[in-house]
Amino acid sequence: MSRKKYKTKNRGSAGQNRAETEAFLKKNRSKPDVIETPSGLQYTVKEPGTGKSPDEWSTVEVNQRILLVDNTVIKNTYDGTETDTFTMEEAIDGLKEGLPLMKEGGKFRFVVPPDLAWGKRGAGDKIGPYAALIFDIRLEKVT
């Protein structure tokens, strides 16, 4: 009887992702410029920005590079001419918490733990279960 092979090449297994995530979050929180919120969201202010900040009803336009903790690039709008635009309501919990800390023109790095991202289910074929995400994000515009 043969065993089914599961697609885990890109996503990683739950146990593997959980271990990598925990190690990464622990190491990252020890950096002097990293701020951690009570929910576990970690962030670093790269450039503060001077415009307005989004609230829960805002639509935001951002440039972003989304990475896994092993530096696999999930998405990168910095390479192209298109930005990403979405409502705060559509954002994952980590960005719902983090983006209001920013001002237009600001650039932050967010490290979003799995429970503030896609948790145990992952997303698509690139983001596995229990995967933390790293967002290098510039808030271009708030409407």
C-alpha positions in Angstrom: 0.0 0.0 0.0 1.5 3.3 -1.0 1.4 6.4 1.1 0.0 9.7 -0.3 2.7 12.4 -0.7 1.6 15.7 0.6 2.7 19.0 -0.9 5.0 20.4 1.8 8.0 21.4 -0.3 7.2 25.1 -0.3 4.9 25.4 2.7 6.9 23.4 5.3 5.4 21.2 7.9 3.5 22.5 10.9 6.2 21.2 13.3 9.1 22.5 11.3 7.4 26.0 10.8 6.5 26.2 14.5 10.1 25.5 15.5 11.6 27.9 13.0 9.1 30.6 13.9 9.7 30.3 17.7 13.5 30.5 17.2 13.2 33.5 14.9 10.9 35.4 17.1 13.1 34.8 20.2 16.2 36.0 18.3 14.5 39.0 16.7 13.0 40.3 20.0 16.5 40.5 21.5 17.6 43.1 18.9 17.8 46.6 20.4 15.6 48.4 17.9 12.7 45.8 17.9 9.5 46.7 19.8 7.1 44.0 20.7 3.4 44.6 21.4 1.4 42.6 24.0 -0.1 40.5 21.2 3.4 39.4 20.0 3.7 41.7 16.9 7.3 42.8 16.6 8.3 45.9 14.6 11.1 48.2 13.8 10.7 51.8 12.6 13.0 52.2 9.6 11.6 55.7 8.6 8.9 57.4 10.7 6.8 59.2 8.0 5.0 62.4 8.4 1.5 61.9 6.9 -1.7 60.6 8.4 -2.2 57.2 10.0 -4.8 54.7 9.0 -7.7 53.6 11.2 -10.0 50.6 11.0 -12.1 52.2 8.1 -9.1 53.3 6.0 -7.9 52.0 2.6 -4.1 51.9 2.4 -1.7 51.9 -0.5 1.6 50.2 0.3 4.8 48.9 -1.1 5.7 45.7 0.6 8.1 42.8 0.6 6.6 39.8 2.4 9.1 37.1 3.5 9.0 33.9 5.5 11.6 33.6 8.3 13.9 31.6 6.0 14.0 34.7 3.7 11.7 33.1 1.0 10.0 36.0 -0.8 6.3 35.6 -0.9 5.6 39.0 -2.6 7.6 42.0 -3.5 6.0 45.2 -4.9 9.2 47.2 -4.7 10.4 45.4 -7.8 7.5 46.6 -10.0 5.6 49.7 -10.7 2.4 48.6 -8.9 1.6 49.1 -5.2 -0.8 47.0 -3.2 -4.1 48.7 -2.1 -6.4 47.1 0.4 -8.9 48.1 3.2 -7.8 47.7 6.8 -10.8 45.3 7.1 -9.2 43.0 4.6 -5.8 43.0 6.3 -4.4 40.1 8.5 -4.6 40.9 12.2 -0.9 41.7 12.5 -1.3 44.5 9.9 -4.5 45.7 11.4 -2.5 46.2 14.6 0.7 47.5 13.0 -0.4 49.8 10.2 -2.1 52.3 12.5 1.3 52.8 14.2 2.6 54.1 10.9 2.3 57.5 9.1 2.2 58.0 5.4 5.7 57.9 4.0 6.9 55.7 6.8 8.7 52.4 6.4 8.5 49.7 9.1 9.5 46.1 9.4 6.8 43.9 11.0 7.4 40.4 12.1 3.9 38.9 12.4 3.6 35.7 14.5 1.3 33.0 13.1 -1.6 33.7 15.4 -1.7 37.3 13.9 -1.3 35.9 10.3 -2.7 32.7 8.8 -2.2 30.5 11.9 -2.5 26.8 11.7 -4.1 26.7 8.3 -1.5 28.7 6.3 -2.5 30.3 3.0 -2.1 29.0 -0.6 0.9 26.9 -1.5 3.5 29.3 -0.2 2.6 30.1 3.4 2.6 26.9 5.6 0.9 26.3 8.9 2.3 28.2 11.9 4.5 30.4 9.6 5.5 33.8 10.8 5.7 36.5 8.2 8.1 39.5 7.8 6.7 42.6 6.1 9.1 45.3 4.9 6.3 47.9 4.3 6.2 51.5 3.2 2.8 53.2 3.8 2.4 55.3 0.6 -1.2 56.6 1.0 -4.1 56.5 3.4 -7.7 57.2 2.2 
